[in-house]
């Protein structure tokens, strides 16, 4: 009987030690994960305004960027990354597209084949490559970073906006926070069958660009799928509040309320020099 009690006590002690080890390990992991998220998301990662099946998402961590992945829409709802000026911006050759094994559904490199849609990068290949390096560039080619885009949007208008961010805004301001993603029609059932394979097709895309600091400034754009590609970039300026209304997301949730009202409630393009790049031709024009 005494031996049984002794063994039972030893088992409890071992279990207690194991639980302490798990708790410490979990705490360290959470702290490291939070620190990494903070590095890539100014004022907190986006959250949902109200929890619904279409707003629920998982945060996928990559080198240089974060993805808010939806297994319902089979799309990133948002992608967050930071950019800063570099002395000698260079990018390696484009890698191949790859499946991301973290997604619930098997989206492969040829999933868009024959659909008429491009595999549209959200975290951009070139900007991520020159700022965050080769491994980060490879990860921008994971299919979890793609969303269906019409060719005239992806290769022209959207490409011009990406070029303006890395070639114009980054040198002008030094460092930026960028959040980008798709916009879907209101009412999930209205678009549920509009898909490329398993991937729901958005009606538009947004990009929010923030200059952090004591008095942050921001620009936001919403660009529809049906564009020619040569339109001026400033035709698509909107407020962050409008992006939140169209997506159901809450951007910069840690921003104080008074500052959020000032930053998110209006379009204020003064000081960005947008007029210098709004009509520049794209790489493929």
MARKOL-495937 format. One record per residue (C-alpha): x, y, z; residue number from 1; residue in one letter. Coordinates in steps of 0.5 Angstrom, whole numbers. Layout:
BEGIN
<sedo east="X" north="Y" up="Z" resi="NUM" resn="A"/>
...
//
This chain:
BEGIN
<sedo east="0" north="0" up="0" resi="1" resn="X"/>
<sedo east="6" north="5" up="2" resi="2" resn="X"/>
<sedo east="9" north="3" up="-5" resi="3" resn="X"/>
<sedo east="3" north="5" up="-9" resi="4" resn="X"/>
<sedo east="2" north="12" up="-5" resi="5" resn="X"/>
<sedo east="10" north="13" up="-6" resi="6" resn="X"/>
<sedo east="9" north="12" up="-14" resi="7" resn="X"/>
<sedo east="2" north="16" up="-14" resi="8" resn="X"/>
<sedo east="6" north="22" up="-11" resi="9" resn="X"/>
<sedo east="12" north="21" up="-16" resi="10" resn="X"/>
<sedo east="7" north="21" up="-21" resi="11" resn="X"/>
<sedo east="4" north="27" up="-19" resi="12" resn="X"/>
<sedo east="10" north="31" up="-18" resi="13" resn="X"/>
<sedo east="13" north="29" up="-25" resi="14" resn="X"/>
<sedo east="6" north="31" up="-28" resi="15" resn="X"/>
<sedo east="7" north="38" up="-24" resi="16" resn="X"/>
<sedo east="14" north="39" up="-27" resi="17" resn="X"/>
<sedo east="11" north="37" up="-34" resi="18" resn="X"/>
<sedo east="5" north="42" up="-33" resi="19" resn="X"/>
<sedo east="10" north="48" up="-31" resi="20" resn="X"/>
<sedo east="15" north="46" up="-37" resi="21" resn="X"/>
<sedo east="9" north="47" up="-42" resi="22" resn="X"/>
<sedo east="6" north="53" up="-38" resi="23" resn="X"/>
<sedo east="13" north="56" up="-39" resi="24" resn="X"/>
<sedo east="14" north="54" up="-46" resi="25" resn="X"/>
<sedo east="7" north="57" up="-48" resi="26" resn="X"/>
<sedo east="9" north="63" up="-45" resi="27" resn="X"/>
<sedo east="15" north="64" up="-48" resi="28" resn="X"/>
<sedo east="12" north="62" up="-55" resi="29" resn="X"/>
<sedo east="7" north="67" up="-54" resi="30" resn="X"/>
<sedo east="11" north="73" up="-52" resi="31" resn="X"/>
<sedo east="16" north="71" up="-58" resi="32" resn="X"/>
<sedo east="10" north="71" up="-63" resi="33" resn="X"/>
<sedo east="7" north="77" up="-60" resi="34" resn="X"/>
<sedo east="14" north="81" up="-61" resi="35" resn="X"/>
<sedo east="14" north="79" up="-68" resi="36" resn="X"/>
<sedo east="7" north="81" up="-70" resi="37" resn="X"/>
<sedo east="8" north="88" up="-67" resi="38" resn="X"/>
<sedo east="14" north="88" up="-71" resi="39" resn="X"/>
<sedo east="10" north="88" up="-77" resi="40" resn="X"/>
<sedo east="4" north="91" up="-75" resi="41" resn="X"/>
<sedo east="3" north="98" up="-73" resi="42" resn="X"/>
<sedo east="-2" north="99" up="-67" resi="43" resn="X"/>
<sedo east="-4" north="92" up="-67" resi="44" resn="X"/>
<sedo east="-6" north="86" up="-73" resi="45" resn="X"/>
<sedo east="-13" north="88" up="-76" resi="46" resn="X"/>
<sedo east="-19" north="85" up="-72" resi="47" resn="X"/>
<sedo east="-26" north="83" up="-74" resi="48" resn="X"/>
<sedo east="-31" north="88" up="-72" resi="49" resn="X"/>
<sedo east="-36" north="83" up="-71" resi="50" resn="X"/>
<sedo east="-35" north="75" up="-71" resi="51" resn="X"/>
<sedo east="-38" north="72" up="-77" resi="52" resn="X"/>
<sedo east="-36" north="66" up="-81" resi="53" resn="X"/>
<sedo east="-33" north="70" up="-86" resi="54" resn="X"/>
<sedo east="-29" north="75" up="-82" resi="55" resn="X"/>
<sedo east="-26" north="69" up="-78" resi="56" resn="X"/>
<sedo east="-19" north="68" up="-80" resi="57" resn="X"/>
<sedo east="-12" north="65" up="-77" resi="58" resn="X"/>
<sedo east="-6" north="69" up="-77" resi="59" resn="X"/>
<sedo east="0" north="66" up="-81" resi="60" resn="X"/>
<sedo east="7" north="68" up="-80" resi="61" resn="X"/>
<sedo east="12" north="69" up="-85" resi="62" resn="X"/>
<sedo east="19" north="72" up="-86" resi="63" resn="X"/>
<sedo east="17" north="80" up="-87" resi="64" resn="X"/>
<sedo east="10" north="80" up="-87" resi="65" resn="X"/>
<sedo east="3" north="77" up="-84" resi="66" resn="X"/>
<sedo east="-3" north="74" up="-87" resi="67" resn="X"/>
<sedo east="-10" north="74" up="-84" resi="68" resn="X"/>
<sedo east="-12" north="68" up="-88" resi="69" resn="X"/>
<sedo east="-20" north="66" up="-88" resi="70" resn="X"/>
<sedo east="-21" north="58" up="-89" resi="71" resn="X"/>
<sedo east="-28" north="60" up="-91" resi="72" resn="X"/>
<sedo east="-27" north="65" up="-97" resi="73" resn="X"/>
<sedo east="-20" north="61" up="-98" resi="74" resn="X"/>
<sedo east="-17" north="68" up="-99" resi="75" resn="X"/>
<sedo east="-12" north="73" up="-94" resi="76" resn="X"/>
<sedo east="-17" north="78" up="-91" resi="77" resn="X"/>
<sedo east="-11" north="82" up="-90" resi="78" resn="X"/>
<sedo east="-3" north="82" up="-91" resi="79" resn="X"/>
<sedo east="1" north="87" up="-86" resi="80" resn="X"/>
<sedo east="8" north="89" up="-87" resi="81" resn="X"/>
<sedo east="13" north="94" up="-86" resi="82" resn="X"/>
<sedo east="18" north="97" up="-91" resi="83" resn="X"/>
<sedo east="24" north="102" up="-90" resi="84" resn="X"/>
<sedo east="29" north="105" up="-94" resi="85" resn="X"/>
<sedo east="35" north="101" up="-96" resi="86" resn="X"/>
<sedo east="42" north="103" up="-99" resi="87" resn="X"/>
<sedo east="42" north="98" up="-105" resi="88" resn="X"/>
<sedo east="35" north="96" up="-107" resi="89" resn="X"/>
<sedo east="36" north="89" up="-111" resi="90" resn="X"/>
<sedo east="31" north="83" up="-112" resi="91" resn="X"/>
<sedo east="33" north="76" up="-114" resi="92" resn="X"/>
<sedo east="30" north="73" up="-119" resi="93" resn="X"/>
<sedo east="22" north="71" up="-118" resi="94" resn="X"/>
<sedo east="21" north="64" up="-115" resi="95" resn="X"/>
<sedo east="16" north="59" up="-117" resi="96" resn="X"/>
<sedo east="9" north="59" up="-114" resi="97" resn="X"/>
<sedo east="8" north="54" up="-108" resi="98" resn="X"/>
<sedo east="2" north="51" up="-104" resi="99" resn="X"/>
<sedo east="2" north="53" up="-97" resi="100" resn="X"/>
<sedo east="1" north="47" up="-93" resi="101" resn="X"/>
<sedo east="-2" north="51" up="-87" resi="102" resn="X"/>
<sedo east="-8" north="53" up="-91" resi="103" resn="X"/>
<sedo east="-14" north="48" up="-90" resi="104" resn="X"/>
<sedo east="-16" north="47" up="-97" resi="105" resn="X"/>
<sedo east="-11" north="45" up="-103" resi="106" resn="X"/>
<sedo east="-9" north="51" up="-107" resi="107" resn="X"/>
<sedo east="-4" north="50" up="-112" resi="108" resn="X"/>
<sedo east="0" north="54" up="-116" resi="109" resn="X"/>
<sedo east="-4" north="52" up="-122" resi="110" resn="X"/>
<sedo east="-11" north="53" up="-119" resi="111" resn="X"/>
<sedo east="-12" north="59" up="-123" resi="112" resn="X"/>
<sedo east="-10" north="56" up="-129" resi="113" resn="X"/>
<sedo east="-15" north="58" up="-135" resi="114" resn="X"/>
<sedo east="-20" north="62" up="-130" resi="115" resn="X"/>
<sedo east="-18" north="69" up="-133" resi="116" resn="X"/>
<sedo east="-15" north="71" up="-127" resi="117" resn="X"/>
<sedo east="-8" north="73" up="-125" resi="118" resn="X"/>
<sedo east="-5" north="70" up="-118" resi="119" resn="X"/>
<sedo east="-5" north="77" up="-115" resi="120" resn="X"/>
<sedo east="1" north="78" up="-110" resi="121" resn="X"/>
<sedo east="-2" north="82" up="-104" resi="122" resn="X"/>
<sedo east="5" north="82" up="-100" resi="123" resn="X"/>
<sedo east="9" north="85" up="-106" resi="124" resn="X"/>
<sedo east="15" north="81" up="-109" resi="125" resn="X"/>
<sedo east="20" north="86" up="-110" resi="126" resn="X"/>
<sedo east="19" north="91" up="-104" resi="127" resn="X"/>
<sedo east="19" north="85" up="-99" resi="128" resn="X"/>
<sedo east="25" north="82" up="-103" resi="129" resn="X"/>
<sedo east="29" north="89" up="-103" resi="130" resn="X"/>
<sedo east="27" north="90" up="-95" resi="131" resn="X"/>
<sedo east="26" north="83" up="-92" resi="132" resn="X"/>
<sedo east="31" north="79" up="-96" resi="133" resn="X"/>
<sedo east="31" north="72" up="-101" resi="134" resn="X"/>
<sedo east="27" north="68" up="-96" resi="135" resn="X"/>
<sedo east="22" north="73" up="-95" resi="136" resn="X"/>
<sedo east="21" north="74" up="-102" resi="137" resn="X"/>
<sedo east="20" north="66" up="-103" resi="138" resn="X"/>
<sedo east="15" north="66" up="-98" resi="139" resn="X"/>
<sedo east="11" north="72" up="-102" resi="140" resn="X"/>
<sedo east="10" north="66" up="-107" resi="141" resn="X"/>
<sedo east="6" north="62" up="-103" resi="142" resn="X"/>
<sedo east="-1" north="61" up="-105" resi="143" resn="X"/>
<sedo east="-4" north="64" up="-98" resi="144" resn="X"/>
<sedo east="-1" north="71" up="-101" resi="145" resn="X"/>
<sedo east="-5" north="70" up="-107" resi="146" resn="X"/>
<sedo east="-12" north="73" up="-109" resi="147" resn="X"/>
<sedo east="-15" north="73" up="-116" resi="148" resn="X"/>
<sedo east="-14" north="79" up="-120" resi="149" resn="X"/>
<sedo east="-16" north="81" up="-127" resi="150" resn="X"/>
<sedo east="-10" north="82" up="-131" resi="151" resn="X"/>
<sedo east="-11" north="90" up="-132" resi="152" resn="X"/>
<sedo east="-11" north="91" up="-125" resi="153" resn="X"/>
<sedo east="-6" north="86" up="-123" resi="154" resn="X"/>
<sedo east="-1" north="88" up="-128" resi="155" resn="X"/>
<sedo east="-2" north="95" up="-129" resi="156" resn="X"/>
<sedo east="-6" north="99" up="-124" resi="157" resn="X"/>
<sedo east="-4" north="95" up="-118" resi="158" resn="X"/>
<sedo east="3" north="94" up="-120" resi="159" resn="X"/>
<sedo east="3" north="102" up="-121" resi="160" resn="X"/>
<sedo east="1" north="103" up="-114" resi="161" resn="X"/>
<sedo east="6" north="98" up="-111" resi="162" resn="X"/>
<sedo east="12" north="101" up="-115" resi="163" resn="X"/>
<sedo east="9" north="108" up="-112" resi="164" resn="X"/>
<sedo east="10" north="105" up="-105" resi="165" resn="X"/>
<sedo east="17" north="102" up="-105" resi="166" resn="X"/>
<sedo east="20" north="107" up="-110" resi="167" resn="X"/>
<sedo east="17" north="114" up="-108" resi="168" resn="X"/>
<sedo east="13" north="114" up="-101" resi="169" resn="X"/>
<sedo east="19" north="109" up="-98" resi="170" resn="X"/>
<sedo east="25" north="114" up="-100" resi="171" resn="X"/>
<sedo east="20" north="120" up="-98" resi="172" resn="X"/>
<sedo east="18" north="118" up="-91" resi="173" resn="X"/>
<sedo east="24" north="113" up="-89" resi="174" resn="X"/>
<sedo east="19" north="107" up="-86" resi="175" resn="X"/>
<sedo east="12" north="105" up="-88" resi="176" resn="X"/>
<sedo east="6" north="100" up="-85" resi="177" resn="X"/>
<sedo east="2" north="97" up="-91" resi="178" resn="X"/>
<sedo east="-4" north="93" up="-90" resi="179" resn="X"/>
<sedo east="-7" north="90" up="-96" resi="180" resn="X"/>
<sedo east="-13" north="85" up="-98" resi="181" resn="X"/>
<sedo east="-19" north="84" up="-102" resi="182" resn="X"/>
<sedo east="-26" north="87" up="-102" resi="183" resn="X"/>
<sedo east="-32" north="82" up="-103" resi="184" resn="X"/>
<sedo east="-39" north="84" up="-104" resi="185" resn="X"/>
<sedo east="-44" north="85" up="-99" resi="186" resn="X"/>
<sedo east="-48" north="79" up="-97" resi="187" resn="X"/>
<sedo east="-44" north="72" up="-97" resi="188" resn="X"/>
<sedo east="-49" north="68" up="-101" resi="189" resn="X"/>
<sedo east="-49" north="74" up="-106" resi="190" resn="X"/>
<sedo east="-42" north="72" up="-108" resi="191" resn="X"/>
<sedo east="-41" north="65" up="-105" resi="192" resn="X"/>
<sedo east="-41" north="61" up="-112" resi="193" resn="X"/>
<sedo east="-36" north="66" up="-116" resi="194" resn="X"/>
<sedo east="-30" north="62" up="-115" resi="195" resn="X"/>
<sedo east="-24" north="60" up="-118" resi="196" resn="X"/>
<sedo east="-24" north="53" up="-116" resi="197" resn="X"/>
<sedo east="-24" north="54" up="-109" resi="198" resn="X"/>
<sedo east="-22" north="61" up="-108" resi="199" resn="X"/>
<sedo east="-27" north="66" up="-108" resi="200" resn="X"/>
<sedo east="-27" north="72" up="-113" resi="201" resn="X"/>
<sedo east="-26" north="79" up="-109" resi="202" resn="X"/>
<sedo east="-30" north="85" up="-113" resi="203" resn="X"/>
<sedo east="-24" north="90" up="-111" resi="204" resn="X"/>
<sedo east="-18" north="91" up="-107" resi="205" resn="X"/>
<sedo east="-15" north="96" up="-102" resi="206" resn="X"/>
<sedo east="-9" north="98" up="-99" resi="207" resn="X"/>
<sedo east="-7" north="102" up="-93" resi="208" resn="X"/>
<sedo east="-1" north="106" up="-93" resi="209" resn="X"/>
<sedo east="1" north="109" up="-86" resi="210" resn="X"/>
<sedo east="7" north="113" up="-84" resi="211" resn="X"/>
<sedo east="8" north="112" up="-76" resi="212" resn="X"/>
<sedo east="10" north="117" up="-72" resi="213" resn="X"/>
<sedo east="8" north="122" up="-66" resi="214" resn="X"/>
<sedo east="3" north="125" up="-72" resi="215" resn="X"/>
<sedo east="2" north="119" up="-76" resi="216" resn="X"/>
<sedo east="-1" north="120" up="-83" resi="217" resn="X"/>
<sedo east="-5" north="115" up="-88" resi="218" resn="X"/>
<sedo east="-7" north="114" up="-95" resi="219" resn="X"/>
<sedo east="-12" north="109" up="-97" resi="220" resn="X"/>
<sedo east="-14" north="106" up="-104" resi="221" resn="X"/>
<sedo east="-20" north="101" up="-106" resi="222" resn="X"/>
<sedo east="-19" north="99" up="-113" resi="223" resn="X"/>
<sedo east="-24" north="95" up="-117" resi="224" resn="X"/>
<sedo east="-23" north="89" up="-121" resi="225" resn="X"/>
<sedo east="-26" north="92" up="-127" resi="226" resn="X"/>
<sedo east="-21" north="97" up="-129" resi="227" resn="X"/>
<sedo east="-17" north="99" up="-136" resi="228" resn="X"/>
<sedo east="-10" north="100" up="-132" resi="229" resn="X"/>
<sedo east="-8" north="107" up="-134" resi="230" resn="X"/>
<sedo east="-13" north="111" up="-129" resi="231" resn="X"/>
<sedo east="-9" north="116" up="-124" resi="232" resn="X"/>
<sedo east="-8" north="113" up="-118" resi="233" resn="X"/>
<sedo east="-11" north="118" up="-114" resi="234" resn="X"/>
<sedo east="-18" north="117" up="-117" resi="235" resn="X"/>
<sedo east="-18" north="111" up="-112" resi="236" resn="X"/>
<sedo east="-17" north="115" up="-106" resi="237" resn="X"/>
<sedo east="-22" north="113" up="-100" resi="238" resn="X"/>
<sedo east="-22" north="114" up="-92" resi="239" resn="X"/>
<sedo east="-20" north="108" up="-88" resi="240" resn="X"/>
<sedo east="-27" north="108" up="-85" resi="241" resn="X"/>
<sedo east="-29" north="106" up="-92" resi="242" resn="X"/>
<sedo east="-25" north="101" up="-92" resi="243" resn="X"/>
<sedo east="-27" north="98" up="-85" resi="244" resn="X"/>
<sedo east="-34" north="99" up="-87" resi="245" resn="X"/>
<sedo east="-33" north="95" up="-94" resi="246" resn="X"/>
<sedo east="-29" north="89" up="-91" resi="247" resn="X"/>
<sedo east="-32" north="89" up="-83" resi="248" resn="X"/>
<sedo east="-25" north="89" up="-81" resi="249" resn="X"/>
<sedo east="-22" north="94" up="-75" resi="250" resn="X"/>
<sedo east="-15" north="96" up="-77" resi="251" resn="X"/>
<sedo east="-10" north="99" up="-72" resi="252" resn="X"/>
<sedo east="-14" north="97" up="-66" resi="253" resn="X"/>
<sedo east="-9" north="99" up="-61" resi="254" resn="X"/>
<sedo east="-10" north="106" up="-64" resi="255" resn="X"/>
<sedo east="-13" north="111" up="-59" resi="256" resn="X"/>
<sedo east="-20" north="113" up="-60" resi="257" resn="X"/>
<sedo east="-18" north="121" up="-62" resi="258" resn="X"/>
<sedo east="-13" north="119" up="-66" resi="259" resn="X"/>
<sedo east="-17" north="114" up="-70" resi="260" resn="X"/>
<sedo east="-22" north="119" up="-71" resi="261" resn="X"/>
<sedo east="-17" north="124" up="-74" resi="262" resn="X"/>
<sedo east="-13" north="119" up="-78" resi="263" resn="X"/>
<sedo east="-18" north="114" up="-81" resi="264" resn="X"/>
<sedo east="-24" north="119" up="-82" resi="265" resn="X"/>
<sedo east="-22" north="123" up="-88" resi="266" resn="X"/>
<sedo east="-18" north="123" up="-94" resi="267" resn="X"/>
<sedo east="-12" north="127" up="-93" resi="268" resn="X"/>
<sedo east="-7" north="127" up="-99" resi="269" resn="X"/>
<sedo east="-3" north="133" up="-98" resi="270" resn="X"/>
<sedo east="5" north="132" up="-97" resi="271" resn="X"/>
<sedo east="5" north="125" up="-100" resi="272" resn="X"/>
<sedo east="7" north="128" up="-107" resi="273" resn="X"/>
<sedo east="2" north="123" up="-110" resi="274" resn="X"/>
<sedo east="1" north="128" up="-116" resi="275" resn="X"/>
<sedo east="8" north="126" up="-118" resi="276" resn="X"/>
<sedo east="7" north="119" up="-119" resi="277" resn="X"/>
<sedo east="-1" north="118" up="-120" resi="278" resn="X"/>
<sedo east="0" north="118" up="-128" resi="279" resn="X"/>
<sedo east="6" north="115" up="-129" resi="280" resn="X"/>
<sedo east="6" north="109" up="-133" resi="281" resn="X"/>
<sedo east="7" north="102" up="-130" resi="282" resn="X"/>
<sedo east="12" north="97" up="-132" resi="283" resn="X"/>
<sedo east="8" north="93" up="-137" resi="284" resn="X"/>
<sedo east="6" north="99" up="-141" resi="285" resn="X"/>
//
